[in-house]
Every structure is written in structure tokens, then in C-alpha cells.
Amino acid sequence: MAELVGKYDGFMGMHSARDQDGYGITVCYWKSEDSIKAWREDLEHQTVQSKGRGGWYSEYTIQIAEVKRSTFFKAV
């Protein structure tokens, strides 16, 4: 899915992390709610979501939030 979503208009990027027990989180960044809606309605995305519900995941949560401010630090 990362390859497909990367080509989607309005997609700005993602970060993912998973621990040794398999718990994970993925955060995707979008330009607008309309972009999110278009991705949600993508037929290939819906097919993969269905597979995920049928075997890959026992549960998941989707949350939509707006980033009001972001700061970044990197030691050199």
C-alpha cells in the first residue's frame, strides 16, 4: 500500500513503527480531508483493507487529526 498511496494526490508522507510484539503505528500526512476521502474510496485500498480485517489485524483504529504546529530537532 505504501507504493500506491505514495502516488496519490494530496499524500505528503508517512511514518511507521512496530515493536517486537507486533504492536505498530502508522501516521500518514495529507494536504486535506478531501485527499483522505479520495484515498479511503480507492478500490485497491478497500480491497487491501478487507484482507487486513480478514486476517492481518485483529483490531485497528483510525484517527484523523490536524497538525497545528510541528517542530524538529536533529543533533549534528
C-alpha positions in Angstrom: 0.0 0.0 0.0 2.9 2.4 0.7 3.7 2.3 -3.0 0.1 3.0 -4.1 -0.5 5.7 -1.6 2.7 7.4 -2.4 1.4 8.2 -5.9 -1.9 9.7 -4.5 -2.6 13.4 -5.0 -2.6 15.1 -1.6 -0.4 12.5 0.1 2.5 14.1 1.9 4.3 11.2 3.6 4.1 8.6 6.4 6.0 7.3 9.4 5.6 3.7 10.8 7.0 1.9 13.8 6.4 -1.6 15.2 7.7 -3.2 18.4 9.0 -6.7 18.9 5.5 -7.9 19.9 4.0 -6.7 16.6 2.2 -3.6 18.0 2.6 -0.8 15.5 1.5 2.6 14.5 1.5 4.3 11.1 0.9 8.0 10.7 0.0 9.4 7.3 0.1 13.1 6.4 -2.4 14.5 3.9 -3.0 18.0 2.4 -6.7 18.0 3.0 -9.7 15.9 4.2 -10.8 15.6 0.6 -7.5 13.9 -0.2 -8.1 11.5 2.7 -11.6 10.8 1.4 -10.3 10.0 -2.1 -7.8 7.6 -0.6 -10.4 5.9 1.5 -12.6 5.4 -1.5 -9.8 4.0 -3.7 -10.9 0.5 -4.8 -7.5 -1.2 -4.4 -7.1 0.3 -1.0 -10.5 -1.0 0.0 -9.5 -4.5 -1.2 -6.4 -4.5 0.9 -8.3 -3.2 3.9 -10.7 -6.1 3.6 -7.8 -8.5 3.6 -6.4 -6.8 6.7 -9.7 -7.3 8.5 -9.9 -10.9 7.4 -6.5 -12.0 8.7 -3.7 -9.5 9.2 -5.3 -7.5 12.0 -7.5 -8.4 15.0 -8.2 -4.7 15.5 -7.1 -1.3 14.5 -8.1 2.4 15.0 -8.1 5.2 12.5 -7.9 8.7 13.9 -7.9 11.9 11.8 -6.2 14.9 13.4 -5.0 18.3 12.3 -1.4 19.3 12.9 -1.4 22.9 14.2 2.4 23.2 14.6 5.4 21.0 14.2 9.0 21.4 15.4 12.1 19.3 14.7 15.5 18.9 16.2 18.4 16.9 15.0 21.7 16.8 16.7 24.7 17.1 14.4 
